[in-house]
Amino acid sequence: MNGRVGSRNYHIASALIFSVSAALLSYTTVALAQSRLPLAPGAHVVTISPQGVRGTEPSIAVNPNNPNQVVAAFQPATIAYSSDGAQRFNVAELPAVPGWRGGGDVCVTFDNGGRVYLSTLHFDKLGSVSYWAHGAGRNGIFVRRSPDGGKTWDADATAVKAWQGNEPDIQWEDMPRIFADNRPHSPYAGNLYVGWIEWQLDKSIILFARSTDHGKTFSQPVRISTHAGLPRDDNGALVGFVGVIGADGTIDAIWNDGETIAFTQSHDGGKTFAPSRSVINVAPPYFGGAGGIPGVPRAMGFPQIGVDASQNHAGTLYLSWSDYRNGDVDVFLSKSADHGKTWSDPIRVNSDPIHDGIDQFFQWMAVDPVTRPCLCTVLRPARRSCQSQNGILTRALYRWWPDVHELLLV
């Protein structure tokens, strides 16, 4: 489970920002409500959550065949959809997963046929705090499908992995991320993939499943983490799975493994994976405890991975994350030009003076399919007492690489 902080409103900045904004959205809205500073270049801001509804952990997807279709999800499991390029949104009637309540850790994606998929975590009760497998009850990961850009959803849901609560070896499934192979020249185009954490009593591992029939069924989950993490949802665990698809259908996947970022690849449509290995050393990914980010009960610097599938730079990989190696929290970027074999030294993305006590956190990254990688990050003001009713009054930094455009909300 994630204790990520949310706010009342989720907004969209532009078609590019749709794919890169996650935790950033909730914080930027707070700042926008209290400041009339200019928006990012080309930005369009629209509220998508119903009036009076608070949500958290947004996920956004754009139809690769029709960019006018945009779908956003936030928890408790809610879908908002747009058919006019995010000028306006409507909230969909999302059927419940039969026999289960609620739904969290939402993630949405489009496939190459324009279908939308929503993955969610469902459970009856939590286990021990942060030690989720201890005393775990019924829980599972499910996928639902929309044939029409998010407007309507199938009544049935597909179980990726679920526990009924009476198994002697019950585990806790957590934080699913769903993504699809939409590469036109991939031999696995149309495949659907889900990766997630499984918390066990003595360890944490990363599991992976694939669907070749548009989400109707999923393969038996396979473990793709060679090294196991600690069993508690904290530093030392395996957390923050993210996967991307290269032009040839290669799956590149990462997650935090202790004070490193682990990396693995699949070249056969997710049937098998290379042994995972640590490729980047980082500081601990959780930094919300002991006053780490005042006013934010839990913050983390989980990594993202992006791939440049353009003809000129096909296969170049990018990693982004944040950590407090410099005392305050900074955002970093590394790239690999040899398909993940070697990685560049980290570049500090934020341009404020080093050791200035200002934290940058909840970054997100995606690669523009036409030009260059784009990073979004949230920056906290230098005055540690500056708080809003929903947490910290923040500044938002949008950075396009290598050319830089910045929006600061102070």
N, C-alpha and C positions, 0 to 999 in steps of 0.2 A: 504494500500500500504506500501511497505517497501523500505526504502532508503538504503538498504545494498550495500556495496561497492564491486565492482568486479574488475578483471584485465583481461589481454588479454588471458591468458591461464588457462585451467583447466586440472589438472593432476590427475592421479590415483597412489596411493602408493602401494597398494597390495589388494588382494581380501577382506581382512578384512577392510582395510581402505576405500574401496568403500562404505561400509555401514555406516561409521561414519564421512566422510568428507562432509562438506557442505560449509559454508562460509570460512572455513579454506583454501580450495583449492586455492582461488583467491590470498590470501596473501602469501602462501607458494611459489607460482610461482614467485612472485616478488623477494623473497629472493633467490630462487634458481638461478635466472638470474644473481644475483650479488655476489653469493658465491658458491664455489666448495666444501663446507664441505660435509662429508659423509651423505648419506640418511639414513632413518630409516631402521632397520633390514628387509631384504627381499623386500625393496621398488623397484618399477619399475615406472618410470615417463614417461608419454607420453602426448604430446599435442593433444587435441581433438577438439579444436575450429579451424575453418578455418583461414587461414593466413589473418591478418589484421582485424579480427573480434573481437570485445570486447563483452564480455557477463558478466552476473551477476547471482547470486543466483542459484548455481548448485544443482542438485538433482541426485542421483545415485542409481541404483538398480541392483541386481544380481539374475538371474534365480535360484530359489531354487532347480529345477530339473536338471539344467545344468549350473554349475558355469562358464563355458566358455562364456556364454551369459551375457554381461554387457551392460546396457543402461544408458546413462547420458543425462540430459537435462539442458539447461541454457537459460536465456532470453536475447533478445527476443526469443520466443519459438523456440528452436532448439534442435534436437535430434542427438546424436552421439551413435553408437552402435558398439559392438565388439562381434565376435564369436570365439575368440581365447584367452579368459581369459585376455582381456585388453592389449594384446601385441600391437594391432593395432585397430584403430577406423575409421569408415566411417560416414559421415554426411548423415542422411536420408532426403528424400524428404517428408516433413511434410505438408499435405494438410491444407489449412486455414480452420478455423471454418466458415462455410458458413454465409456470411453477417456480419462478424466481422473482425477487423483488429488485427494484432499483437498477443499478448498473453504474460502474465507475471505470476509471482508467480508460477513457474513451479514445478511440483512434479511428480515423476515416481515410479511405483511399478510393480512387477510381481505377478501374481496369481499362484495357485497351478497347473494350466494347462499350464503354460509357456507363457501365454499372457501378454503383457505389456500394462500398462495404463498410460496416461498422463493427469493430471488435470491442468487447466490453468484458469487464470482470464482475462477477456476481458472487455473493456470499450471504450466508445467514448470520454469521457472527465472526468477529475477529478472534484470533488467538491472543496470546500474551502480547502486550504492547511492544512493537518492533520485532518481537520474536514470534513471527506470525505462525509458524508451524506448530508451536507449542499450544495445545488446546484448540487446534483448528477445527472448524465445523465445515459444513457443506460449502463448497466453493467451486468455481469453474470459469473458463473463458469461452465466450460464445461469439459467433459472427452472424450478423444480419445483412440482408441485401436489399437494395433499391434498384428497380429497373429504369427509373425515370428522373435521375438527377437529384434524388433525395426527397421527392415530393411524397411518394408512397413507399411502404416497406413491406416485405414479405412477412406473413404472420408467423412463419416458422423461423427458428434460429438453429444454427449448426453448432454443436458442441465441439470445440477444439480439444479440450481436456476438462473433465469435470469429476468431482468427488461427491459422493452421496452423504458423506459424514459418518458412516459406520465402518469404514475400512480401517483395519488395524494399522496400516502404513500410510494413512492419509497425509498428504502434503498440502502446501498452500501455493496456488498459482497466482502470479502477480505481474502487473505492468505490461500487458500485451501491446505490441506494435504491429500493425498490419500494413503491408505494402504489396504492390503489384508490379509485374513485369510488363511495361508498356513500350519497350524498345522495339521499333519496327523490324529490325534485323535480328532479333534474338530468337533462337530456336525454341525458347521457352515462353515466348510472348503469350500473355493471357494467364500465366500462372499467378497464383495468389499465395502470399507467404505471411506467417505470423511467428514472431519471436517473443519470448517472455522469460521471466525469472520463475524458478521453482524454489521455494523455501522448504528445506527439510530440517529435521531436528538437529542435524550435525553439520549442515553445509547449505550453500546456495549454488545453483547451477543455472545455465541458460539452456532453454529448450526451443525447438524449432519445429514447425509443421508446415506442410504445403498442400495446396489444393489445385488440381488440374481440371476441375469441372465447375468453375465459377462459384466456388464456395459452398457447393452442395455437400461435399465431404472433405475431410482433411486426413492427411496421412498420420500414421502413428508418430507421436512426437519423438524427436531424436535429441540427444544431448550434444551440443556443439561447443561447450566450454571444456577444454582439456583440463584446466585447473579449476578446482572448486573454491568458492569463497566462504566467508564466515556465515553462520546461520542467522545473523541478526541484521535487520534492515538499517545498516549504519556503515561507517567506514570499515573496510575489510571485506565487505560482501561483494557479490557480483550484481551490478545494478546498471540500468540505463541502456538496454539493448536498442540499437538502431541499425537498420539495414537499407542498402541502396542497390540499384541494378545498373550495371554497365551496359554499354552499347551491344556487347555480344551476349548478354544475359548473365554475366558473372554476378554473383551476389557477394557484396562486400559488407561485412557486419562487424560491429564494435560494441563494447560495453566497458564500464569501469571494473577493474579487477584490483582491489586494494588501491595502492598508489601508482597504478599504471592504467593505460588503456589497452585492452586486449583486442585482437583483430583476427578474423578468419575469412575464408573465401569458399564459395562453392562454384564449380564450373559445370555442374550437371543438373541445373534447375532445382537445387536444394535437396537432392537425394543424399549427397554426402558432402562433408566439409573437411577442409584441411585442419590439422591440429591448430587450435588457437594459440596465439603467442602475444606477449606484451610488446608493444611497439613504441609507446611513449610513456615516459615517467611523468607523473603529475603529483600534486599534493592531494590530500584526502578530499574526496568529492563532496562530502557533507560538511557544511560550515555554518549551520544555523544554531548550534548549541552554545551555551556559555556566553551568550551575548555576541555571537559571531556576526550576525546581521541584526542589530537592534530593531525591534518592531516586527520582524519576520520570524515566526516560530520555527520554520524549517526551510532552509535554502540549500541548494546543491548545484554543483557544476558539471552535471552529467554531459558526456560528449555527444557531438553530432558528426556524421560523416556525409560527405557529398562527393559525387563523381562528375567530372566534366566529360560528357559523352559527345561533345562536338567533334567535327572532323579534324580540326587543327590540334586539339589537345585531348584526344580520345584516351580515356583511362586515367587521367590525372585525378588523384584522390586528395581530398581535403579533410582535415580533422579540426574541430573547434571544441573548446572546453573552457571552463574557468576554474581557478584555484587561488589559494592565498600564499603562494611561494614568496611573494613580495610583501607579506604582512597583510595589506588589504587585498581584496579579491580582484583579480584582473582576468581578462579574457585573452585566450591564446589561439593561434592558428598554426598548423603544420601541414605540409603537403608531401605527396609521394608521386614522382613521375615514372616509377617503375612498377606500378600495380601493387603497391603495398610492401615491396621488399625492403625499401629504405625510406626514411622520413626525414624531412628537413628539421633543423633546429626550430623550436617554437618562436613565433613572432608575437609580441604583445600587441593586441589589436587596439585597445583603448589608448588615447594619446595624452591623457592627463599625466602630470608629473608622477614618477614612481615614488612609492612610499608616502603618498599624500593622504592616506587614510580614507580614501573614497572607494567604495566597493562597487564593482561591476558584476552582475550576476544574472542568472536566468537567460543566458544568451541562447540564440538559435541560429542555425546556418542552413542554407540551401544553395545549390549551384544553379544560376540562371542558365537555362539550356542554350541561350544564344550568346551570352557574353562572358560573365565571370562570376565567381562566388560572391554571395551576399551574406553578410552577418547582421543580426540584430541583437542588441544587448540592452539591458536595463542598468542604469547607473544610479546609485544612491548619492544624495547630496553630502557634502563634507560635514555639515552640521548634524551630529548624531542625534540631536533631539528633534529634528524635523520629521514629524510623523503625520499621517492622515488617518482618518477613521478606519480605513481598510489596511493600514500598514504604513509603509514608508512612502512619503512623497518622492517620486523618482524623476530622473531624467532619462530620456530614451535616446539611444544612439543608433542610427541606421548607417551602416558602412558598406559600401560597395568596393570590391577589391579588383584591381589595384587602385582605381580612381576612387576618391573618397567624397561622399556627401554626408553631411551630418545634420541631425536635428537634435537639439538639446532642449529638454523641458526642465526648467529649474524652479 
